[in-house]
Amino acid sequence: MIRNMLLCILCLLPVSCGYHFAGMGDAVDPSIRDVYVAPFKNSTSEPLIENYVRNAFVEQLRYGGRFSVAGSSDTCDAEISGTVNAIRTSRATYRVAESAVEDRVSMSLDITFQDSTGEILWSRRNYSGTETYRVTDDASATERSRKDALRKCAEDLAEKAYRDMMSGF
C-alpha cells in the first residue's frame, strides 16, 4: 500500500503545476551577480531625495541576497539607474478645525535595470508610492516626520521594484 502511494507521488511530481514563489530571480540571467546602483537623477526641488532612493536600492539588493552590490559601473554585470520625477504632498487627515493631522507624500520614479552591454532587462516609468506622516504644531518635528516618510517611501518602492525585477513583471 505504502509502496503504491509512493509510486503515485513519484509519477505525479514531473507533471505538477510548477508553482513557485515570485521574486526568486527566475526572470534574471543567473550570470548577473554584481549590480551597480547609479546615482539617481533628481528632477524635483526636494534636496537629497536621490540619495534616499539610491540608498534604498542598495539596501534592497543586499537584503535580497541574489546580487552583490558593485562599487562602480566598470565592475558590474548590470546596473540600476533612474530619475526621481516628482514629490507631492497632500493632506491625508484633518481635525475638526480643518487643520491637518497627517499629510501624505507621493513619489514617482523612472527605473531602468540593464546589463553591462546596455540591454534593458526591466524598466518602468512613473513607478509611484505614497507614505503618510504626522503633522504637529512643532515645525521641526513635522519636517523630521516628512523626511522619515520620504525614506520609507523610497524603501517601499525599492522593495517593490526588486520583486518586480526578479519575477519579470
C-alpha positions as CSV (number, residue, x, y, z in Angstrom):
1,M,0.0,0.0,0.0
2,I,2.7,2.5,1.0
3,R,4.8,1.4,-2.0
4,N,1.9,2.2,-4.3
5,M,1.3,5.6,-2.8
6,L,5.0,6.5,-3.1
7,L,4.9,5.3,-6.7
8,C,1.9,7.5,-7.4
9,I,3.6,10.5,-5.9
10,L,6.8,10.0,-7.8
11,C,4.7,9.7,-11.0
12,L,2.8,13.0,-10.3
13,L,5.8,15.1,-9.4
14,P,7.0,15.7,-13.0
15,V,3.5,16.9,-14.1
16,S,2.9,19.2,-11.2
17,C,1.8,22.7,-11.8
18,G,5.2,24.3,-11.4
19,Y,4.1,26.7,-8.7
20,H,6.8,28.7,-7.0
21,F,7.2,31.9,-5.1
22,A,7.5,35.1,-7.1
23,G,10.7,37.1,-6.8
24,M,13.1,34.2,-6.8
25,G,15.1,35.7,-9.7
26,D,13.9,33.3,-12.4
27,A,13.5,36.3,-14.8
28,V,17.1,37.4,-14.4
29,D,20.0,35.7,-16.1
30,P,21.9,33.7,-13.4
31,S,25.3,35.1,-14.8
32,I,24.3,38.5,-13.5
33,R,25.7,38.7,-10.0
34,D,27.2,42.2,-9.4
35,V,24.8,45.1,-9.7
36,Y,25.8,48.7,-9.6
37,V,23.2,51.3,-8.4
38,A,24.0,54.5,-10.2
39,P,23.2,57.8,-8.6
40,F,19.5,58.7,-9.4
41,K,18.8,62.0,-11.1
42,N,16.7,64.4,-9.1
43,S,14.1,66.3,-11.2
44,T,12.4,67.7,-8.1
45,S,13.1,70.5,-5.7
46,E,13.5,68.1,-2.8
47,P,17.1,68.1,-1.6
48,L,18.8,64.7,-1.2
49,I,15.9,62.6,-2.4
50,E,18.1,61.0,-5.0
51,N,20.3,59.7,-2.1
52,Y,17.4,58.3,-0.2
53,V,16.3,56.4,-3.4
54,R,19.8,55.1,-4.3
55,N,20.5,54.0,-0.7
56,A,17.1,52.2,-0.6
57,F,18.0,50.2,-3.8
58,V,21.5,49.4,-2.4
59,E,20.0,48.1,0.8
60,Q,17.3,46.1,-1.1
61,L,20.0,44.4,-3.2
62,R,21.9,43.5,0.0
63,Y,18.8,42.3,1.7
64,G,17.5,40.3,-1.3
65,G,20.7,38.2,-1.3
66,R,20.6,37.4,-5.0
67,F,23.2,40.0,-6.0
68,S,26.3,41.7,-4.7
69,V,26.5,45.4,-4.9
70,A,29.2,46.6,-7.3
71,G,31.3,49.6,-6.4
72,S,31.3,51.1,-9.9
73,S,29.7,50.6,-13.3
74,D,33.1,49.4,-14.6
75,T,33.0,46.2,-12.4
76,C,29.3,45.3,-12.7
77,D,27.2,42.7,-14.6
78,A,24.2,45.0,-14.5
79,E,23.1,48.5,-13.4
80,I,20.1,50.1,-11.8
81,S,19.6,53.7,-12.7
82,G,16.7,56.2,-12.7
83,T,15.2,59.5,-12.1
84,V,13.1,60.9,-9.2
85,N,10.4,62.6,-11.3
86,A,8.1,64.1,-8.7
87,I,7.5,64.5,-5.0
88,R,4.0,65.7,-4.0
89,T,2.5,66.4,-0.6
90,S,-1.2,66.4,0.2
91,R,-3.4,66.4,3.2
92,A,-4.4,62.9,4.4
93,T,-6.5,63.5,7.5
94,Y,-7.9,66.6,9.2
95,R,-9.1,67.6,12.7
96,V,-12.4,69.3,13.2
97,A,-10.9,72.7,12.8
98,E,-9.7,71.8,9.3
99,S,-6.0,71.6,10.3
100,A,-4.0,68.7,9.2
101,V,-3.2,65.7,11.4
102,E,-1.5,63.7,8.7
103,D,0.0,64.6,5.4
104,R,0.7,62.2,2.5
105,V,3.9,62.3,0.5
106,S,3.9,60.7,-3.0
107,M,7.0,59.9,-5.0
108,S,7.3,59.0,-8.7
109,L,10.4,57.3,-10.3
110,D,11.6,56.1,-13.6
111,I,13.7,53.0,-13.1
112,T,15.9,51.0,-15.5
113,F,17.7,47.7,-14.9
114,Q,20.2,47.0,-17.7
115,D,23.0,44.5,-18.2
116,S,26.6,45.6,-18.9
117,T,26.0,45.6,-22.7
118,G,23.2,48.1,-22.3
119,E,20.4,45.7,-22.9
120,I,17.4,46.7,-20.8
121,L,16.3,43.8,-18.6
122,W,13.5,45.7,-16.9
123,S,12.2,49.2,-17.0
124,R,9.3,51.2,-15.5
125,R,8.2,54.8,-15.9
126,N,6.3,56.7,-13.2
127,Y,6.7,53.9,-10.7
128,S,5.0,55.5,-7.7
129,G,4.3,55.1,-4.0
130,T,2.9,57.0,-1.0
131,E,3.5,57.3,2.7
132,T,1.7,59.3,5.4
133,Y,3.3,61.2,8.3
134,R,2.2,63.1,11.3
135,V,1.8,66.9,11.3
136,T,2.2,68.6,14.6
137,D,2.5,72.2,15.9
138,D,6.3,71.7,16.0
139,A,7.6,72.5,12.5
140,S,10.9,70.7,13.0
141,A,9.2,67.6,14.3
142,T,6.9,67.7,11.3
143,E,9.8,68.1,8.9
144,R,11.6,65.1,10.6
145,S,8.4,63.0,10.1
146,R,8.3,64.1,6.5
147,K,11.9,63.1,5.9
148,D,11.2,59.7,7.5
149,A,8.2,59.3,5.3
150,L,10.3,60.0,2.2
151,R,12.9,57.5,3.3
152,K,10.1,54.9,3.9
153,C,8.5,55.6,0.6
154,A,11.9,55.1,-1.2
155,E,12.5,51.8,0.7
156,D,9.0,50.6,-0.2
157,L,9.5,51.5,-3.9
158,A,12.9,49.8,-4.0
159,E,11.5,46.6,-2.4
160,K,8.5,46.6,-4.9
161,A,10.8,47.2,-7.9
162,Y,13.2,44.5,-6.8
163,R,10.3,42.0,-6.5
164,D,9.0,43.0,-9.9
165,M,12.5,42.8,-11.5
166,M,13.1,39.3,-10.1
167,S,9.8,38.0,-11.2
168,G,9.8,39.7,-14.6
169,F,6.7,41.8,-14.0
